[in-house]
Amino acid sequence: MWRFRDVFLLIMLCLLAVSVAAQGTRRGGRQWQTLSGNAPLVIARGGFSGVFPYSSGYAYELALLTGLPNLHIWCDVQLTKDGAGICFPDIRLQNASDIKYVYGNKSNTYTIDGKQEQGWFSVDFTLKDLKLVNMNQGIHNRVPHFDGNNLPILTVDDVVRLTKPPGLWLNIPHDAFFSQHNLSMRSFIISASRRMIVNYISSPEVGFLRSIVSRFRTGPTKLVFQFLGPDDVEPLTNQTYRLLMKNLTFIKTFATGIIVPKSYIWPVDNSLYLHNYTSLVLDSHEAGLEVFASDFANDASLPYNYSYDPVVEYLSFIDNGQFSVDGVLSDFPITASATIDCFSHMGKNDTVQAKLLIISSEGASGDYPGCTDEAYAKAVSDGVDILDCPVQMTNDGIPFCLGSIDLKEKTNTAAISNPYSIYSMFRNPAAKHVGNLMQLSDFLAFAHNASSISGVLISIELQLTIQIKTWTVKTDVHDLNAAYLAEKQGLGVADAVLDALSKAGYNNQTAKRIMITSSDSAVLSKFKSTSNYELVYLIDEIISDILNTTILEIRKFASSVVIRKASIFPSDDAFITGKTSIIPKIKAFDLPVYVKLFRNEFRSQPYDFFSDAYVEINAHYFAGIDGVITDYPATAARFKRNRCLGYKDTPPYMMPLQARLLIDLISPTYLPPAEAPSPILTDNDVAEPPLPPVTGRPSTVNTGSGSTAPGPTPRNGQPALFASTILHVLAILLSTLICGGQNINTLYTIL
């Protein structure tokens, strides 16, 4: 366990000392709707159990080092055969330890809460027996790599002695079971309270709390009644927790508060959308009871209303204008801590603390189908700085906004993107087909009238994948991009964009910033010779380094650069393995650096960012980036305004974490396989021949009737973009096959 301190403590210890004093006054002036009027508590369930095994030394250390100064740590207490109290998340020890491998023949079957349960139970082992057992990650979709670190099962006394927590919360989930085995949880708790300060004791059993209430009526310890599922039955009263919820005055006779699953407060339907909040918090406060909400985890399924943003979820419980819970029980206490201190009571007009450009990725494409009017409107409302349009061209030369022309992804109807559907993570199904796609001219008019944005970014990266059964056509990259369209199809994309900008009045104004981005240096060179726009070179591949001569080459045709996140923080199997020097090298040549692609879904982030989009953005911000390209502009805008960046002493939950923090803690036999290093970007990688001049349009295919049937026209009278686009795609496919494009199974780029 002390290896963890060696890696992390030197970075964070001084920050904690400074933050304790400073934060006491930061939150004091805010108005909280908790029962006491103080800021809500953060209770770390088993420590930082979202990353490390529950109640392990690593989990408790990380929680305390990255949480609020008054963070409370939570311990589910189980009793051993000799009466020792251990911190363990489940009464069945095999669910979070390697006990079945250590004591394979010592399983047993007991009746627990009226059900027969088979497993390994603490009542069958002495504390000495359990010294041979190590903690494991008990939730199968979380990081298993620390299971080989020999993390011992800790007693309550071990936890207090090793971590000296500012607040201790002991939860007693199975007093009745231990009583059946002649083990007294009451005696243990009373004895423990003499040796240490226990701030909170909770239990779902009325009988246990009533047995100790007289002992704790005075003093620092508060008793809290824990509600289980609404239809579960409380053993003493033989009533469901749903019924007990209606008798708060009864609960007040033996408890000062309640802890409930968060769905008791904000119900969620089967479609994963929120219903209106209940009156539980207001009713409980009226009865003089504090309310604590449980089940917060960044890597759990969130209602679609939260846009995969756990900070937004926390805010709905503590800063909704109607009520605030008195505390939250979280597996990721860094996020809860930051929400309370950095993001609560914050308005859209609050002072911007971070100089960071927010560039949309197809608008707010995390909430609506990308490049639709709805996605763009929400991006503007969310606080985006630069609104983007990835330009595609129809066969009849009309530029329009669309992120991909992959026939698997886009059809003639706008559809929301689901980049993590393989993990059953879907984006806002209610908006699956909401919104209308926009021609470039309409986009520019919309952006011109959006007074809050500072500019537009026109991306010229037309991607095409054509699939016939299992085949994907491949031909030379440069032949199927801007050069191909100019020479073979008579389509001048650069000219079309320049013309649209001119007609929209962007050439005669200085209010809006105009950015043109492409991974093709020839495209940017074309714009450089005909305009004074900000030209942005996209380095779309992941690189490990860049030569100084390459940066000088880029400066010839671009004034800023876009790179991928993994070019800054490379990773193996989602563990960050270091930090490159690419950003300072590029910025040394006075080129701003924008980074793509930021998303809220926790599957998009390395484990080191704790399933928290704000931790990820923060790490890149402190690495020196100038802007983010994101599917969720609201998250980046909220990050820019968070007050913690304006504090004289940055608190630990807003400090960038050390690269390799987690991977250096993994035992050698559990390390992920090392991945091959990414390439170094050289001069040859950015050099492209100039675009050829636009030739005459190829003749229209004769249908045999002497005329060409017009394509379908939508109700607004504009040409049907996708009908002609698909024809264009098929034409390319046929010409490629006929002319000898023989390589199969590769994705290629067309401009």
N, C-alpha and C positions, 0 to 999 in steps of 0.2 A: 504493500500500500504506500510505503514511503517513496517508492519510485515515482509515483504520481506527483507528489509534492516537489521532488527534485526537478521535474520537467516544467511544472506549472506555477509553483508557489512564488518563485523569484519574480515572475512577471506580474503577479496579481496582488501580492501581500501588501505592498505599499499603497496600491490603489484602494484596497479595502480600508486601510487605516484612515486615508484622507476622506473617503466617501462617507464613512460612518458619521463624521462630524458635519460634513456639508449637507447630507441628505436630510438630516433632522430638521433643517430650516426650509429646504426646498419645497417639501410637500405641506408644510405647516399652513401656508396661506390659502390652500385650495379648499373648496367646499365639497365635502364628501357626504353622500347620502347613506352612509353606514349608520348602524345604531349608535355608535360612540361619536361619530363625526370625524374619526381618524381614517387614514388611508387603509384600504383592505390589506389583510395579511396574505403573504404567499407561503403556502405550506408545501414543502417538497416531498412528494409521496415516495418514500424509500430513497430519498436523495434525488439525484439526477438519473432516475430510473429509465428515462427515455433513451439513454445511451449505454450506461453501465448496468450490470446486474443489480437488481433491487436490493437496497439496504447494504450494499457492499461499501467498503471503505472508499473506493474510487467514486461511487455515486454520491456519497455524503460530502466528500471533499469538493467535487466539482460544483455541487449545488451551493455550498457555502461560499466558494470563491467567485461565483458568477451571479449570486442573488443579492437581494436587498439586505442591508445590514441587520434588519430584524427578521430575516428569514426563519421560519420554523421548519424543523425536519420531522417527518412523520415516520413512525415505526409501528407496524402491526406486530403485536406481542404474542408469541407462542411460548408455552412452558415446556421445559424438558422433563424427563422422568424424575430428576432430582430437584425440580422446582426453579431452575434458572430461566430467566426471561430472555428470549432471543428475538431479534428483529427479522421477521420472515414474512413474505407476502401471502402465503397460502398455508392452510393447515396440512396440506399434502406436500411433504418436503420434496418429492420428486419433481414438482412443477417448477422449481427454480434452483435446483442443485444437482450434483452428481451422486446423490445418496444411493440410488439404485445400483450403481456400479461399485460402490464401496461396501454396501450391505445388501447384496442381491437377494438374500434369502430371509430378510427380516421385514417383509411387507406384512400388512395386516388389513383387516376390514372392520370398520366401525360405522355406527349410525351417527350421522351428523345432520342436524336440522331435518330429522325425519327421513333421511335417505342413506342407503348403504353406500359407503365409499371405501374403495380399496386403494392402498398406497402405503407410503412410509410416513409415520407420524412422530412428532417430537416426543409424545408421551412414552414412546418405546425406547428412547435413547437418552443417556445421560449427556451432560455438557461435554464430558471427556470424549464420549463416543463421537460427538459431532465435530470434534476438532479435526477429524480426518476427512470431513465433507467440505466441499467448496461450492460457492454460489455460481449459478449460471444465469444467462438471460432467459427469463421465463416466458417471454412473448416471442413467438416463432418468427414474426416479420421484423424483428429488431436485430441489431448487430450481434452476431454470435461470436465475434472474434476475440472477445475478452474472457471467454469461458475457460481458456487455458492459463489464466493468470493466477490461479490458486488463491482466489479471494475467499477468505474464511467467513463462516457464519459468525456474526457479531452479537454479543449480548447487549442489552440496553446500557449496561455500565461501560462496555467497550466503546460504544458510540459516543457517550458523553465524555469519556476520558480522552478519546482520540481527537474528537472534533470540537469539543467545547461549544456546542451550538448556542446561538442567541435565544432560540426558542425550541422547546421540545414538546412534541405532540405524540402521546401514546394511544394507540387504538387497540381496543380489546374486542376482537370479533367473535370469540367462541368461549366465553366464560362457562356456559352450561356444559360444554363438552369436557373441559378440563375438570370441572367439578365432579363429573361422572368418574373421573380417574383419580379422585382424591387429591387434586391439585387446586390450591386456592389462588385464583387471580387477585382476589381482594387483598389477601395477605401480601402478595408480591407488590402490588401497586402501592399499598400503604408503606411498605418497607422502602421501596424505591423513592417515594416522595420525601423520605427522611434523609436520603443520601444525595439527592439532586433536586433541582427545581423542575417540576413538571408543569408546563404552562397549560396544557389541555389534555384531558382524558375523554375519549369518546368510545361509544359502544352501541351496537344495534339492539342490545338486550336491556330492557327496562329493569329487570331484576338486578343486574349487576350495578347499574348506576344508582338505583335506590339503596343498594347495600352499602355504598360508599358516600352518599350525599352528605350525611351528617359529619363525616370526617373532613370534607372539603368545602363546607359552607363558608368558611373564612380562609384567607390565605391566597396565594397567587394562582392556584389551580382552578380552571374552569371545567365543568362537565358538559359534554355535548352529546346529544342523542343522534345516532347515525341512522338515517333512513335507507333501507335497502329497496329492492324493486317494489313497485306499488302493490303487487299481488302476493309478495312474500309475506309470511306470517311471523309476527313477533312471538316468541315462545311463552312469555309470562302472561300477556293479555289475551293471547290467542286471536288477535286481531291483525288484519292486514295493515301494512304501512300506509296504504291509501286511506283507511279509516282513521288511523292514528293522526294523520295529517290534519284531520278536522277537529282535533282536540288539543290545540296548542296550549291551552291553560293547564291541562293535565301534565304535559311535558315540562312546563315551566316549574312544576313542583319538585323536579329532581335534576333539571338541567338549565344552563344559562344560554344554550344555543342548540341549533340543529345543523347537521351536515347532510346534504341531499345530492343525489345525482343531478347534473345540470339540466336534464330534461324535465325535472319537476318545475323548473323556473321558466325555461323556454322549450316548450314541447316541440318535437320534430315528427313530421308525418312519415309514412312509409316511402315517400318519394324523396326524402331527405331535404325537405323544405321546412322552414320554421313556421309554427303557428304563433299567435300573439302570446305575449308573456302572461303568466298566471299572477294571481295576487299573493302568492306565497310569501315573498320577501316583505311586502308591505304589511301583511297580516301578522307575520312573525315579529316584525319590529314593533307593531302595535301591542303585541303580547309581551314585549320586553325580551325577546329571544334574538340572539345573533344568528345569522344565516351564512353557512359556508357551502360553497358549491364544489362538487367533485367531478372526476372523470375528464379533466382537461389533459389533452395530449396532442402535440403537434402532428404526430404521425397517425392519428386516428381519422376516421371519416368525419368531415365537417359538413354541416348543412351548406347547400349551394349558395345560400344568402351571404355567406362569409367569403366567397371567392378564394377559398383555400388559404385564407389569411387568419392565423390563430390570434393575432393581435385584435382584429376586428371582433372575433368571438369574445375575447376577454372584455373588450370595451362594452359589448352588449350587456354584460353582467355588472360592470362597475361604473359605467359612465354613459347611461342612456337617457338621463334627464328625469327619470321617474324614481329610480331606486339604485342602490348599490348593495351587493352582497358584502359581507364582512370579511370574507377571505375566499381564496381559491386553492384547491388541492390539485397540484400539477405534477406531471412526470417531466416537464421541461421548465423548471423554475426560472431560467434565464429570460424566457419570453414573458412570463407573468410579471416578473420584476420590472422589465423594461416597459411593459404596458402601463404599469402603475406610475412609474416615475417619469417616463419619457413621453408617452403618447396619450395619456388621459387629459381631459379638459383642454383639448387642443382644437382650434378652429382652422378652417381652410385659409384664413387670412393671417394666421400667426406668422411671426418672423421666420424667414427661411434661415436655417442654421448651417446648411451644407451647400457649397457651390457645386452643384451637380445638375447637368442637363438631363432632362427626362425626355427620351425619344420613344414614341410608341412603336409597337410592332403590329402593324395592320390595325391600328386603333387599339381599343381595349378588347383585344381578341381573346382574352381569358374569360370574358363575360358575354360576348356576342360574336357572331360569325365575323371573321376578319375582313376588313376593308368595306364593311357595310356602313350605311349612314348611322345606324345605331351604335356600332363600335366606335366610330369617330366622335359621335356626340358624347358618349360616355367618357372617352379619353379626355375630351376638353373639360367636361364636368369634374373629372378626377384630378385635374391639375397638370396635365401633360404640358411640356414646353414646346416640343417639336412634333408635329403630326406627320406621319409617314404615308407614302403611297408607293408600293412596289408596282412598277409599271409593266403591263403586258400589252400586246398589240393584237387587235383583231386582223383578220385577213384583208379587211377593207381599210386598214390604216387608222383605226380609232384607238388611241391609248386609253387604258382604263386601269383601275387599281385592283390587284389580286395578288396574293402572296405566292400562289403556286398554280401552275396549269397542269399539275399531275392529275390525270384522269381518275385515279383512285381517290383523290382527296377532294376534288372540286367537280361539281356538276353544274347544270344550268340553273340550280337553285342555291342560294347562299347557305352554307352549312358551317356550324361551329367546329373548330378544330379540337380533336381529342388526342393530344400527343402522348398521353399516358394511359390510354385505354387498356393496354396490356396489364396494367396494375389495377384495373377496375376503377380508375380515377377519371371521371367524365366531367366535362364542363357544362354548367347550367343547361340542363336538357330543356327547360321551359323556353329557352331562346335558341334552340337548335337551328331553326330556319327563320329567325327574325331578322329583318333588315333588308335593304336593297343595296346592291353593288353600285359603285359610282364610276363614271367616266372621269378621266383626269381633269377635264374642264370643270366638272361639278365639284370635284374634290377641292380644286384650287379656289373656287368661289366660296365654298363652305369655310375653308381655312382663312380666307381673306376677311370674312365676317366674324370669325372667332377672335374677339379682341384679347382674350386671356393668353393665347399662345404666342410664342415669339417667332415661329417660323415653320417651314415645311421641309421635309426630306423626301426627295424623289429617288427611289431605288430602282436601278436598272439591272435586275437579275431575274430573267425569265427562265424558270425551271420547267423542264418537260420530261415526263416519264410516260412512255407509251407501252402498254402491256397487251400482248396477244397471247392468251393462255398464260404460260410462265415465262415468256420472252420479254426482254426489254431491249429496245434498239440502242445501239451505240454507234457513234461516229466521232470524228475529230471534234474536240471541244470548241476550238475557235471557229471551225466551219459552221457550227450550229449555234452561233451567238449573234451579236450585232452585225458582224461581218456577213454572216449568211443571210440575214434578213435584208441587209442593204443590197448585196450583190445579186442574190438569187430570188428574193421575194419582192424587191422593190419597196421595202419598208424601212424607212429611216427613223429609228426609235429616238435617237438623239435629236434629230430635227423636229420630230413630233412633240417632244417634251419642250424644246425651246419655243416652238410655236405656241403651245398651250400656255406656257408661262407668260409669253408676250401678250397674248390675247387677254389673259386674266389680269393684266396690269401690273405684274410683278417686276417688270423691268424699269418701271418709273416710280418706284417707291423704296423707302428705306426702313419701313416699320417692321416688315417681316424678313426674317432670315431665310435664305434659300440654300439648301444643301442638296448636292447630287452625290449619290454613292453608287459604287460599282466595284466588282472585283476584277474588272477588265481595264487595264491602264489605257487602252486605246479609246475606250468610251470617255474616260475622264479627260484625256488629251483633246478629244473632240470638243468637249465643253470648255476647256481652258482656252482654246483658240477662238471661241465665239462668245464667251460670257465672262463675268467676274463673280460667279457664284462660288460658295464654299464647296470644294471638291473633296470627297471623303473616300479614301481607298479602303476597301473591305478585304481583310486577310481572313478568308473564310476557313482555311484549314488550321488545325491546331499546330502551333509551332513551339519549339523549346527555346529559340533564340532568334535574333535577327542581326545581320551584319550592319555595321555603320554605313558601308557603301550602299547597301540596299535601302536604308533610310534616306540617304541622299538621292537615290534614284526615285524613290516615292515622292520626295519633295518637288521633283520636276513637274509632276502632274497632279499632285494632291496637297491639300493644306491641313488635313487631319486624317485619322486612321480609325478603323473599327477592327477590333480583334475579338476572339472568342474567350470566354471565361477560363477555359482549360489551358489557354496560353499563358495565363497568369498564375493559376493554382493547378498544376498538373496533379493527377490522382491515379491511384491503382485501386480498382474494385471499390470506388467511391470513397476512398481515404486519401486525403491530400498528402502528397509526397514532398512538397516543397513550394517554393515561390520563385518564379523566374525574375530576371532583371529587364524584361522586355519593356515595361512601362517607363521606368526611368531612362532607358536608352532612347526610346522614341521621343519622349518629352524633352530630352536634352537637345533635340534638334527643333524645338519649338513647334511640335506637332501635337495638338490635342488628341487624346485617346478616348474613344467611346467603346463600350464593351457590350456584347450580346451573348446570350439571350437570357434575360432574367424572367423567371416564372415563379409563381407561388407554390405550385405543387411540390411537396417535399421530396418527391422522387427525382426532381430536377437538380437537387443539391447534394454535394458530398456530405458524408456524415458529420464532418467537422463543423458544419454550419447549423447543426442541431435542429434540422427540419424547420428552420426559421428563415424566411426570405429576408428579414431585416438584418440578421446576423451576416448573411451572405453579401447583401449590398454594402453593409458597413465594412466588411473585410476588404472589398474592392475599393471603397471610398478611401480608406486609409492607405491603400496601396497606391493611390495617386491618380485614379481615373478621372476623366472630365465629364463623363456622362454614361447613362445606362440606356440600353434598348430593351424594352420590356413589354410583355403581354398584359401586364397589370400596372398601368400608370398610377393608380391610386396608392398602391403600396410604396412605390418610389417617392411619390409626393409626400406621403405621410413621413417617410424616413427623413426627407429634407427638412421638415419642420420640427422634428422631435427636439424637445428642449434640452435633452442631455448633451447634445453636441455643443450647446452654448454654455455649459457649466465650466467654471474655471478648472475643476478637476473632473475629468471624464469618469463616470462610474464604471465598474467592472463589466456590467452587462451591456455596455456600449463601447467596450474596448475591443480592438481586433485581436483575435486569438492567434497564438503562435502556429505557423505552418508546421505540419507533422505532429501536432499535439497528440492526436489519437493513435496514429500508426506507430509512433515511438513507444506506446504503452502496450502494444500487442506482443504476446510471447512469440518467439521465433516460429514455432510449429503451427501457429494460427495466422501467420502473416499471409496476406493475399499474394498471388503470384505477381512478380514484377512485370510491368508492361514495357514494351519497347519504347525507347525515347522518341519523342516527336521530332520532326526534321527542323533544321535551321533554315530560315528564309534567306535566300540569296538573290543577287541581282537578276539572274536568269528567270527566277520565279515570277518576277513582276513585269518583265519586259513583254510587250505584245506588239505585233506589227500594226500600223495605222489602219483605221477602218477604210474600206474601199468606198468609192462614191456610190450613191444610190442609183441603181439602174432602173430602166423602165419596168413596169409591172408585167409579170408573165400573163399570157393570154388566158382568158376564162375558158374552162372546159366546156365544150359544146355538148348540150344535152340531147341534140338530135332534133329538137323542135324549132331550131332557129332562134331561140331566145333563152335567156337564163331566168329561171323562176326566182323572184325576190325571197329573201329570208323572212322569217316571222318577225312581226313588229309588235313590241309590247304596247301597253295602253298609253304610255307617255309619248309614243311616237318615235322613240329613239331606236336605232338598229339593235337587233337582238345580238348582244355581244358573244354569247357563248355558242350559239349556232355556228357563226362564222369562225370562231376560234377553233372549234372541234374540227371543222372542215380543213382549216389550215394545218392542224396537227396531223390529220390523216394524210394530207398531201405530202407533208414532210416524211411521214412514215413510209409511204409508197415510194417516193423518190429515193429515199435512203436505201430501201431494200433493193430497188431496181438498179441503182448506181453502185452497188457493191459494198454497202455498209454491213459487213459480215460479223462484226463482234457483237456478242449477245450478253445479256444479264448485267448491264451497267447503267447507272443513272447519269444522264447528261444534261447540260445546260444550254438553253437556247435564249438568245436575247430577242 
